[in-house]
């Protein structure tokens, strides 16, 4: 049986400022990383049995 999901804590003060800055300025991703992620996705899609 699955465990219940806990509530997400709220961020205040410096933690909230740091989080907002971090998500507003994402790190650039290289072409190699994008291609590796795309290949992993295609592999997972090919072995999946479900119809979407």
N, CA, C and O atoms as a Tripos MOL2 file, in Angstrom:
@<TRIPOS>MOLECULE
protein
  208   207    52     0     0
PROTEIN
NO_CHARGES

@<TRIPOS>ATOM
      1 N           0.8470   -1.1730    0.0000 N.3       1 UNK1
      2 CA          0.0000    0.0000    0.0000 C.3       1 UNK1
      3 C           0.8970    1.2410    0.0000 C.2       1 UNK1
      4 O           1.9060    1.2850    0.7030 O.2       1 UNK1
      5 N           0.5270    2.2290   -0.7790 N.am      2 UNK2
      6 CA          1.3180    3.4480   -0.8910 C.3       2 UNK2
      7 C           1.1820    4.3070    0.3610 C.2       2 UNK2
      8 O           0.1510    4.3080    1.0330 O.2       2 UNK2
      9 N           2.2410    5.0250    0.6450 N.am      3 UNK3
     10 CA          2.2160    5.9570    1.7720 C.3       3 UNK3
     11 C           1.5710    7.2640    1.3290 C.2       3 UNK3
     12 O           1.6860    7.6490    0.1650 O.2       3 UNK3
     13 N           0.8950    7.9480    2.2470 N.am      4 UNK4
     14 CA          0.3040    9.2370    1.8740 C.3       4 UNK4
     15 C           1.3980   10.2750    1.5700 C.2       4 UNK4
     16 O           2.4770   10.2530    2.1620 O.2       4 UNK4
     17 N           1.0950   11.1600    0.6560 N.am      5 UNK5
     18 CA          2.0350   12.2190    0.2860 C.3       5 UNK5
     19 C           1.9450   13.3320    1.3150 C.2       5 UNK5
     20 O           0.8580   13.8100    1.6380 O.2       5 UNK5
     21 N           3.1110   13.7400    1.8310 N.am      6 UNK6
     22 CA          3.1480   14.8160    2.8190 C.3       6 UNK6
     23 C           2.9500   16.1660    2.1270 C.2       6 UNK6
     24 O           3.2160   16.3120    0.9340 O.2       6 UNK6
     25 N           2.4850   17.1350    2.8880 N.am      7 UNK7
     26 CA          2.3160   18.4740    2.3550 C.3       7 UNK7
     27 C           3.6720   19.0810    2.0250 C.2       7 UNK7
     28 O           4.6610   18.8240    2.7110 O.2       7 UNK7
     29 N           3.7110   19.8840    0.9760 N.am      8 UNK8
     30 CA          4.9380   20.5600    0.5870 C.3       8 UNK8
     31 C           5.1570   21.7560    1.5050 C.2       8 UNK8
     32 O           4.2590   22.5810    1.6740 O.2       8 UNK8
     33 N           6.3530   21.8550    2.1030 N.am      9 UNK9
     34 CA          6.5870   22.9910    2.9910 C.3       9 UNK9
     35 C           6.6920   24.3040    2.2080 C.2       9 UNK9
     36 O           7.1280   24.3170    1.0570 O.2       9 UNK9
     37 N           6.2930   25.3920    2.8380 N.am     10 UNK10
     38 CA          6.3970   26.7090    2.2180 C.3      10 UNK10
     39 C           7.7790   27.2830    2.4860 C.2      10 UNK10
     40 O           8.3810   27.0090    3.5250 O.2      10 UNK10
     41 N           8.2760   28.0740    1.5550 N.am     11 UNK11
     42 CA          9.5740   28.7220    1.7160 C.3      11 UNK11
     43 C           9.3620   30.1870    2.0710 C.2      11 UNK11
     44 O           8.4710   30.8470    1.5370 O.2      11 UNK11
     45 N          10.1900   30.6830    2.9770 N.am     12 UNK12
     46 CA         10.1120   32.0660    3.4190 C.3      12 UNK12
     47 C          11.5000   32.6900    3.3980 C.2      12 UNK12
     48 O          12.5050   31.9810    3.4450 O.2      12 UNK12
     49 N          11.5530   34.0030    3.3270 N.am     13 UNK13
     50 CA         12.7990   34.7490    3.4690 C.3      13 UNK13
     51 C          13.8300   34.4290    2.4070 C.2      13 UNK13
     52 O          13.5160   34.3530    1.2190 O.2      13 UNK13
     53 N          15.0750   34.2400    2.8530 N.am     14 UNK14
     54 CA         16.1780   33.9990    1.9220 C.3      14 UNK14
     55 C          16.0030   32.7150    1.1280 C.2      14 UNK14
     56 O          16.3770   32.6510   -0.0440 O.2      14 UNK14
     57 N          15.4380   31.6920    1.7580 N.am     15 UNK15
     58 CA         15.2090   30.4400    1.0410 C.3      15 UNK15
     59 C          14.2860   30.6630   -0.1500 C.2      15 UNK15
     60 O          14.5430   30.1470   -1.2370 O.2      15 UNK15
     61 N          13.2120   31.4280    0.0450 N.am     16 UNK16
     62 CA         12.2730   31.7110   -1.0350 C.3      16 UNK16
     63 C          12.9370   32.5390   -2.1340 C.2      16 UNK16
     64 O          12.7260   32.2740   -3.3170 O.2      16 UNK16
     65 N          13.7320   33.5310   -1.7600 N.am     17 UNK17
     66 CA         14.4330   34.3640   -2.7420 C.3      17 UNK17
     67 C          15.4120   33.5360   -3.5540 C.2      17 UNK17
     68 O          15.4820   33.6670   -4.7760 O.2      17 UNK17
     69 N          16.1660   32.6850   -2.8770 N.am     18 UNK18
     70 CA         17.1540   31.8430   -3.5540 C.3      18 UNK18
     71 C          16.4590   30.8720   -4.5190 C.2      18 UNK18
     72 O          16.9260   30.6730   -5.6400 O.2      18 UNK18
     73 N          15.3470   30.2690   -4.0850 N.am     19 UNK19
     74 CA         14.6160   29.3420   -4.9370 C.3      19 UNK19
     75 C          14.0650   30.0580   -6.1700 C.2      19 UNK19
     76 O          14.1780   29.5500   -7.2850 O.2      19 UNK19
     77 N          13.4710   31.2300   -5.9730 N.am     20 UNK20
     78 CA         12.9170   31.9790   -7.1000 C.3      20 UNK20
     79 C          14.0060   32.3450   -8.1040 C.2      20 UNK20
     80 O          13.7960   32.2460   -9.3130 O.2      20 UNK20
     81 N          15.1700   32.7670   -7.6090 N.am     21 UNK21
     82 CA         16.2810   33.1130   -8.4900 C.3      21 UNK21
     83 C          16.7640   31.8740   -9.2390 C.2      21 UNK21
     84 O          17.0660   31.9470  -10.4300 O.2      21 UNK21
     85 N          16.8370   30.7460   -8.5510 N.am     22 UNK22
     86 CA         17.3280   29.5090   -9.1470 C.3      22 UNK22
     87 C          16.4090   29.0300  -10.2790 C.2      22 UNK22
     88 O          16.8980   28.5880  -11.3190 O.2      22 UNK22
     89 N          15.0980   29.1120  -10.0930 N.am     23 UNK23
     90 CA         14.1940   28.6270  -11.1400 C.3      23 UNK23
     91 C          14.0130   29.6290  -12.2700 C.2      23 UNK23
     92 O          13.6070   29.2450  -13.3670 O.2      23 UNK23
     93 N          14.3020   30.8990  -12.0300 N.am     24 UNK24
     94 CA         14.1530   31.8960  -13.0910 C.3      24 UNK24
     95 C          15.3800   31.9490  -14.0000 C.2      24 UNK24
     96 O          15.3160   32.5100  -15.0930 O.2      24 UNK24
     97 N          16.4970   31.3670  -13.5550 N.am     25 UNK25
     98 CA         17.7260   31.3650  -14.3410 C.3      25 UNK25
     99 C          18.2600   29.9380  -14.4580 C.2      25 UNK25
    100 O          19.2510   29.5990  -13.8120 O.2      25 UNK25
    101 N          17.6150   29.0930  -15.2770 N.am     26 UNK26
    102 CA         18.0660   27.7100  -15.3870 C.3      26 UNK26
    103 C          19.4440   27.6140  -16.0410 C.2      26 UNK26
    104 O          19.8340   28.4730  -16.8320 O.2      26 UNK26
    105 N          20.1680   26.5550  -15.6940 N.am     27 UNK27
    106 CA         21.4770   26.3340  -16.2940 C.3      27 UNK27
    107 C          21.2950   25.8840  -17.7370 C.2      27 UNK27
    108 O          20.3720   25.1270  -18.0390 O.2      27 UNK27
    109 N          22.1680   26.3430  -18.6300 N.am     28 UNK28
    110 CA         22.0520   25.9090  -20.0280 C.3      28 UNK28
    111 C          22.3680   24.4110  -20.1480 C.2      28 UNK28
    112 O          23.1810   23.8680  -19.4010 O.2      28 UNK28
    113 N          21.7060   23.7680  -21.1030 N.am     29 UNK29
    114 CA         21.8960   22.3380  -21.3240 C.3      29 UNK29
    115 C          22.6140   22.1530  -22.6530 C.2      29 UNK29
    116 O          22.2440   22.7640  -23.6550 O.2      29 UNK29
    117 N          23.6430   21.3090  -22.6580 N.am     30 UNK30
    118 CA         24.4070   21.0870  -23.8830 C.3      30 UNK30
    119 C          23.6320   20.2280  -24.8750 C.2      30 UNK30
    120 O          22.6880   19.5310  -24.5030 O.2      30 UNK30
    121 N          24.0380   20.2860  -26.1290 N.am     31 UNK31
    122 CA         23.3910   19.4870  -27.1610 C.3      31 UNK31
    123 C          23.5510   17.9990  -26.8610 C.2      31 UNK31
    124 O          22.6490   17.2070  -27.1310 O.2      31 UNK31
    125 N          24.7060   17.6210  -26.3000 N.am     32 UNK32
    126 CA         24.9450   16.2160  -25.9780 C.3      32 UNK32
    127 C          23.9690   15.7150  -24.9170 C.2      32 UNK32
    128 O          23.4560   14.6000  -25.0100 O.2      32 UNK32
    129 N          23.7180   16.5500  -23.9080 N.am     33 UNK33
    130 CA         22.7700   16.1700  -22.8600 C.3      33 UNK33
    131 C          21.3550   16.0350  -23.4180 C.2      33 UNK33
    132 O          20.6220   15.1130  -23.0610 O.2      33 UNK33
    133 N          20.9810   16.9650  -24.2970 N.am     34 UNK34
    134 CA         19.6540   16.8970  -24.9180 C.3      34 UNK34
    135 C          19.5070   15.6190  -25.7350 C.2      34 UNK34
    136 O          18.4820   14.9410  -25.6630 O.2      34 UNK34
    137 N          20.5330   15.2970  -26.5080 N.am     35 UNK35
    138 CA         20.4830   14.0990  -27.3400 C.3      35 UNK35
    139 C          20.4440   12.8360  -26.4830 C.2      35 UNK35
    140 O          19.7170   11.8950  -26.8030 O.2      35 UNK35
    141 N          21.2030   12.8060  -25.4170 N.am     36 UNK36
    142 CA         21.1940   11.6510  -24.5100 C.3      36 UNK36
    143 C          19.8130   11.4710  -23.8760 C.2      36 UNK36
    144 O          19.3290   10.3450  -23.7600 O.2      36 UNK36
    145 N          19.1830   12.5600  -23.4680 N.am     37 UNK37
    146 CA         17.8460   12.4960  -22.8820 C.3      37 UNK37
    147 C          16.8260   12.0380  -23.9240 C.2      37 UNK37
    148 O          15.9250   11.2590  -23.6120 O.2      37 UNK37
    149 N          16.9660   12.5190  -25.1590 N.am     38 UNK38
    150 CA         16.0420   12.1250  -26.2270 C.3      38 UNK38
    151 C          16.1670   10.6290  -26.5210 C.2      38 UNK38
    152 O          15.1620    9.9490  -26.7290 O.2      38 UNK38
    153 N          17.4040   10.1160  -26.5390 N.am     39 UNK39
    154 CA         17.6150    8.6880  -26.7830 C.3      39 UNK39
    155 C          17.0250    7.8510  -25.6550 C.2      39 UNK39
    156 O          16.3960    6.8230  -25.9070 O.2      39 UNK39
    157 N          17.2220    8.2830  -24.4180 N.am     40 UNK40
    158 CA         16.6590    7.5640  -23.2710 C.3      40 UNK40
    159 C          15.1390    7.5570  -23.3530 C.2      40 UNK40
    160 O          14.5060    6.5430  -23.0570 O.2      40 UNK40
    161 N          14.5560    8.6680  -23.7490 N.am     41 UNK41
    162 CA         13.0990    8.7520  -23.9010 C.3      41 UNK41
    163 C          12.6170    7.7790  -24.9740 C.2      41 UNK41
    164 O          11.6410    7.0570  -24.7700 O.2      41 UNK41
    165 N          13.2950    7.7620  -26.1040 N.am     42 UNK42
    166 CA         12.8970    6.8730  -27.1960 C.3      42 UNK42
    167 C          13.0030    5.4080  -26.7860 C.2      42 UNK42
    168 O          12.1550    4.5990  -27.1650 O.2      42 UNK42
    169 N          14.0230    5.0590  -26.0260 N.am     43 UNK43
    170 CA         14.1670    3.6830  -25.5420 C.3      43 UNK43
    171 C          13.0220    3.3280  -24.6150 C.2      43 UNK43
    172 O          12.4180    2.2650  -24.7510 O.2      43 UNK43
    173 N          12.7190    4.2070  -23.6740 N.am     44 UNK44
    174 CA         11.6210    3.9440  -22.7390 C.3      44 UNK44
    175 C          10.2830    3.8560  -23.4780 C.2      44 UNK44
    176 O           9.4380    3.0260  -23.1440 O.2      44 UNK44
    177 N          10.0990    4.7070  -24.4720 N.am     45 UNK45
    178 CA          8.8700    4.6870  -25.2520 C.3      45 UNK45
    179 C           8.7420    3.3800  -26.0340 C.2      45 UNK45
    180 O           7.6460    2.8390  -26.1730 O.2      45 UNK45
    181 N           9.8680    2.8790  -26.5420 N.am     46 UNK46
    182 CA          9.8220    1.6590  -27.3460 C.3      46 UNK46
    183 C           9.5300    0.4160  -26.5040 C.2      46 UNK46
    184 O           8.9560   -0.5450  -27.0170 O.2      46 UNK46
    185 N           9.9120    0.4130  -25.2290 N.am     47 UNK47
    186 CA          9.6660   -0.7640  -24.3970 C.3      47 UNK47
    187 C           8.3770   -0.6620  -23.6060 C.2      47 UNK47
    188 O           7.9840   -1.6060  -22.9210 O.2      47 UNK47
    189 N           7.7260    0.4750  -23.7000 N.am     48 UNK48
    190 CA          6.4600    0.6710  -22.9990 C.3      48 UNK48
    191 C           5.3490   -0.1060  -23.7020 C.2      48 UNK48
    192 O           5.2820   -0.1420  -24.9300 O.2      48 UNK48
    193 N           4.4860   -0.7210  -22.9080 N.am     49 UNK49
    194 CA          3.3790   -1.4980  -23.4760 C.3      49 UNK49
    195 C           2.0940   -0.7130  -23.5780 C.2      49 UNK49
    196 O           1.1630   -1.1360  -24.2640 O.2      49 UNK49
    197 N           2.0250    0.4210  -22.9090 N.am     50 UNK50
    198 CA          0.7520    1.1570  -22.8650 C.3      50 UNK50
    199 C           0.5290    1.9660  -24.1280 C.2      50 UNK50
    200 O           1.4680    2.4410  -24.7660 O.2      50 UNK50
    201 N          -0.7250    2.1030  -24.4640 N.am     51 UNK51
    202 CA         -1.1330    2.9100  -25.6100 C.3      51 UNK51
    203 C          -1.5940    4.2660  -25.0930 C.2      51 UNK51
    204 O          -2.4570    4.3230  -24.2160 O.2      51 UNK51
    205 N          -1.0470    5.3490  -25.6090 N.am     52 UNK52
    206 CA         -1.4430    6.6840  -25.1420 C.3      52 UNK52
    207 C          -2.3990    7.2860  -26.0840 C.2      52 UNK52
    208 O          -2.8530    8.4100  -25.8680 O.2      52 UNK52
@<TRIPOS>BOND
     1     1     2 1
     2     2     3 1
     3     3     4 2
     4     3     5 am
     5     5     6 1
     6     6     7 1
     7     7     8 2
     8     7     9 am
     9     9    10 1
    10    10    11 1
    11    11    12 2
    12    11    13 am
    13    13    14 1
    14    14    15 1
    15    15    16 2
    16    15    17 am
    17    17    18 1
    18    18    19 1
    19    19    20 2
    20    19    21 am
    21    21    22 1
    22    22    23 1
    23    23    24 2
    24    23    25 am
    25    25    26 1
    26    26    27 1
    27    27    28 2
    28    27    29 am
    29    29    30 1
    30    30    31 1
    31    31    32 2
    32    31    33 am
    33    33    34 1
    34    34    35 1
    35    35    36 2
    36    35    37 am
    37    37    38 1
    38    38    39 1
    39    39    40 2
    40    39    41 am
    41    41    42 1
    42    42    43 1
    43    43    44 2
    44    43    45 am
    45    45    46 1
    46    46    47 1
    47    47    48 2
    48    47    49 am
    49    49    50 1
    50    50    51 1
    51    51    52 2
    52    51    53 am
    53    53    54 1
    54    54    55 1
    55    55    56 2
    56    55    57 am
    57    57    58 1
    58    58    59 1
    59    59    60 2
    60    59    61 am
    61    61    62 1
    62    62    63 1
    63    63    64 2
    64    63    65 am
    65    65    66 1
    66    66    67 1
    67    67    68 2
    68    67    69 am
    69    69    70 1
    70    70    71 1
    71    71    72 2
    72    71    73 am
    73    73    74 1
    74    74    75 1
    75    75    76 2
    76    75    77 am
    77    77    78 1
    78    78    79 1
    79    79    80 2
    80    79    81 am
    81    81    82 1
    82    82    83 1
    83    83    84 2
    84    83    85 am
    85    85    86 1
    86    86    87 1
    87    87    88 2
    88    87    89 am
    89    89    90 1
    90    90    91 1
    91    91    92 2
    92    91    93 am
    93    93    94 1
    94    94    95 1
    95    95    96 2
    96    95    97 am
    97    97    98 1
    98    98    99 1
    99    99   100 2
   100    99   101 am
   101   101   102 1
   102   102   103 1
   103   103   104 2
   104   103   105 am
   105   105   106 1
   106   106   107 1
   107   107   108 2
   108   107   109 am
   109   109   110 1
   110   110   111 1
   111   111   112 2
   112   111   113 am
   113   113   114 1
   114   114   115 1
   115   115   116 2
   116   115   117 am
   117   117   118 1
   118   118   119 1
   119   119   120 2
   120   119   121 am
   121   121   122 1
   122   122   123 1
   123   123   124 2
   124   123   125 am
   125   125   126 1
   126   126   127 1
   127   127   128 2
   128   127   129 am
   129   129   130 1
   130   130   131 1
   131   131   132 2
   132   131   133 am
   133   133   134 1
   134   134   135 1
   135   135   136 2
   136   135   137 am
   137   137   138 1
   138   138   139 1
   139   139   140 2
   140   139   141 am
   141   141   142 1
   142   142   143 1
   143   143   144 2
   144   143   145 am
   145   145   146 1
   146   146   147 1
   147   147   148 2
   148   147   149 am
   149   149   150 1
   150   150   151 1
   151   151   152 2
   152   151   153 am
   153   153   154 1
   154   154   155 1
   155   155   156 2
   156   155   157 am
   157   157   158 1
   158   158   159 1
   159   159   160 2
   160   159   161 am
   161   161   162 1
   162   162   163 1
   163   163   164 2
   164   163   165 am
   165   165   166 1
   166   166   167 1
   167   167   168 2
   168   167   169 am
   169   169   170 1
   170   170   171 1
   171   171   172 2
   172   171   173 am
   173   173   174 1
   174   174   175 1
   175   175   176 2
   176   175   177 am
   177   177   178 1
   178   178   179 1
   179   179   180 2
   180   179   181 am
   181   181   182 1
   182   182   183 1
   183   183   184 2
   184   183   185 am
   185   185   186 1
   186   186   187 1
   187   187   188 2
   188   187   189 am
   189   189   190 1
   190   190   191 1
   191   191   192 2
   192   191   193 am
   193   193   194 1
   194   194   195 1
   195   195   196 2
   196   195   197 am
   197   197   198 1
   198   198   199 1
   199   199   200 2
   200   199   201 am
   201   201   202 1
   202   202   203 1
   203   203   204 2
   204   203   205 am
   205   205   206 1
   206   206   207 1
   207   207   208 2
@<TRIPOS>SUBSTRUCTURE
     1 UNK1         2 RESIDUE 1 A UNK
     2 UNK2         6 RESIDUE 1 A UNK
     3 UNK3        10 RESIDUE 1 A UNK
     4 UNK4        14 RESIDUE 1 A UNK
     5 UNK5        18 RESIDUE 1 A UNK
     6 UNK6        22 RESIDUE 1 A UNK
     7 UNK7        26 RESIDUE 1 A UNK
     8 UNK8        30 RESIDUE 1 A UNK
     9 UNK9        34 RESIDUE 1 A UNK
    10 UNK10       38 RESIDUE 1 A UNK
    11 UNK11       42 RESIDUE 1 A UNK
    12 UNK12       46 RESIDUE 1 A UNK
    13 UNK13       50 RESIDUE 1 A UNK
    14 UNK14       54 RESIDUE 1 A UNK
    15 UNK15       58 RESIDUE 1 A UNK
    16 UNK16       62 RESIDUE 1 A UNK
    17 UNK17       66 RESIDUE 1 A UNK
    18 UNK18       70 RESIDUE 1 A UNK
    19 UNK19       74 RESIDUE 1 A UNK
    20 UNK20       78 RESIDUE 1 A UNK
    21 UNK21       82 RESIDUE 1 A UNK
    22 UNK22       86 RESIDUE 1 A UNK
    23 UNK23       90 RESIDUE 1 A UNK
    24 UNK24       94 RESIDUE 1 A UNK
    25 UNK25       98 RESIDUE 1 A UNK
    26 UNK26      102 RESIDUE 1 A UNK
    27 UNK27      106 RESIDUE 1 A UNK
    28 UNK28      110 RESIDUE 1 A UNK
    29 UNK29      114 RESIDUE 1 A UNK
    30 UNK30      118 RESIDUE 1 A UNK
    31 UNK31      122 RESIDUE 1 A UNK
    32 UNK32      126 RESIDUE 1 A UNK
    33 UNK33      130 RESIDUE 1 A UNK
    34 UNK34      134 RESIDUE 1 A UNK
    35 UNK35      138 RESIDUE 1 A UNK
    36 UNK36      142 RESIDUE 1 A UNK
    37 UNK37      146 RESIDUE 1 A UNK
    38 UNK38      150 RESIDUE 1 A UNK
    39 UNK39      154 RESIDUE 1 A UNK
    40 UNK40      158 RESIDUE 1 A UNK
    41 UNK41      162 RESIDUE 1 A UNK
    42 UNK42      166 RESIDUE 1 A UNK
    43 UNK43      170 RESIDUE 1 A UNK
    44 UNK44      174 RESIDUE 1 A UNK
    45 UNK45      178 RESIDUE 1 A UNK
    46 UNK46      182 RESIDUE 1 A UNK
    47 UNK47      186 RESIDUE 1 A UNK
    48 UNK48      190 RESIDUE 1 A UNK
    49 UNK49      194 RESIDUE 1 A UNK
    50 UNK50      198 RESIDUE 1 A UNK
    51 UNK51      202 RESIDUE 1 A UNK
    52 UNK52      206 RESIDUE 1 A UNK
